[in-house]
Amino acid sequence: MPTPLSLVIVDAANVVGSVPDGWWRDRRGAAERLRDSLVPYASDGLPGLPGPVDLVLVVEGRAREVAPVPGVRVEAAAGSGDDLIAELAAEAAPRPCLVITADRGLRRRVEAHGARCAGPRTVRPEA
């Protein structure tokens, strides 16, 4: 039986907000640019996590209408993006799960479900 792909969950709001590049003027556009920049990670993996990986971008608020692209699944949070990320991390077990966020509270929540965490620079070096 093949080993299941590792799950990588990206907190779009947190990662987009890690660089003051005017994202607040176009939240959806900023989330789409982030989504597009994530595509290579789906096949190549991340440092310490070889690819391919199952990559999920969690969006909320004005970015809810961002569409998926090949390699990046997009999950729109009906309410709190953090709640959806915690739910996805809990459902991931027993496969490895990595959550990309700098949110300390969210990190504690997902680590309680066995997920590992990494900061925005993992996928956005300029952060």
C-alpha positions in Angstrom: 0.0 0.0 0.0 1.5 3.4 -1.0 2.3 5.9 1.8 -0.3 8.7 1.9 0.8 12.1 0.9 1.7 14.5 3.6 -0.9 17.3 4.1 0.3 20.9 4.0 -2.2 23.5 5.1 -1.5 27.1 4.4 -3.1 29.9 6.5 -3.7 32.3 3.6 -4.7 35.3 5.7 -1.6 34.9 8.0 0.9 34.2 5.2 -0.4 37.0 3.0 -0.3 39.4 5.9 3.3 38.6 6.7 4.5 41.0 4.0 3.3 44.6 3.9 3.0 44.8 0.1 -0.4 46.4 -0.1 -2.4 43.1 0.1 -5.1 44.9 2.1 -6.2 46.8 -1.1 -7.0 43.5 -2.9 -7.3 40.6 -0.5 -8.6 38.2 -3.2 -5.8 39.1 -5.6 -3.2 38.7 -2.8 -4.6 35.2 -2.0 -4.5 34.3 -5.7 -0.9 35.3 -6.0 -0.1 33.2 -2.9 -2.0 30.3 -4.3 -0.1 30.5 -7.6 3.3 30.7 -5.8 2.4 27.5 -3.9 2.0 25.3 -7.0 5.7 24.1 -7.2 5.6 23.0 -3.6 2.8 20.5 -4.4 5.2 18.4 -6.5 8.6 19.4 -5.1 7.7 19.4 -1.4 9.1 21.7 1.3 12.3 21.7 3.4 12.2 18.5 5.4 9.0 17.3 3.6 9.6 15.7 0.3 7.0 16.0 -2.5 4.6 15.4 -3.7 2.3 16.8 -1.0 -1.4 17.4 -0.7 -1.4 21.2 -0.5 -4.5 23.1 0.9 -4.8 26.9 1.0 -7.4 28.0 3.6 -9.0 31.3 2.7 -11.6 33.5 4.5 -13.3 36.8 4.2 -12.9 38.6 0.9 -10.6 35.9 -0.4 -13.3 33.2 -0.1 -13.9 33.2 -3.9 -10.4 32.2 -4.8 -10.5 29.1 -7.0 -8.3 26.1 -6.8 -5.6 25.4 -9.4 -3.8 22.1 -10.3 -1.7 21.2 -7.2 -3.4 23.6 -4.8 -6.8 22.8 -3.3 -8.6 25.9 -1.9 -10.9 25.6 1.1 -13.1 28.6 1.9 -13.9 29.0 5.6 -17.5 29.8 6.2 -16.5 31.4 9.5 -13.1 31.4 11.1 -10.2 30.3 9.0 -8.4 29.1 12.2 -11.3 26.8 13.0 -11.2 25.2 9.6 -7.5 24.8 9.7 -7.7 23.1 13.1 -10.5 20.8 11.8 -8.4 19.9 8.7 -5.4 19.1 10.9 -7.5 16.9 13.2 -8.9 15.0 10.2 -5.4 14.5 8.7 -4.3 11.9 11.2 -2.5 9.5 10.8 -0.8 11.0 7.8 1.8 13.8 8.4 0.4 17.3 8.5 2.3 20.6 8.3 0.5 23.9 9.0 2.1 27.1 7.6 1.2 30.0 10.0 2.8 32.4 12.4 -0.4 32.5 14.6 0.7 31.2 18.0 -2.8 30.3 19.1 -3.5 28.3 16.0 -0.1 26.6 16.3 -1.1 25.3 19.7 -4.4 24.1 18.4 -3.0 22.1 15.5 -0.1 20.8 17.4 -2.6 19.2 19.8 -3.8 17.2 16.8 -0.2 16.1 16.0 0.5 18.6 13.2 3.8 20.3 12.8 4.1 24.0 12.2 6.3 26.3 10.2 6.3 30.0 9.6 5.3 32.0 6.5 8.9 32.1 5.3 8.7 28.5 4.5 6.5 29.3 1.5 7.1 33.1 1.2 10.9 33.8 1.6 10.3 37.6 1.6 8.2 37.3 4.8 
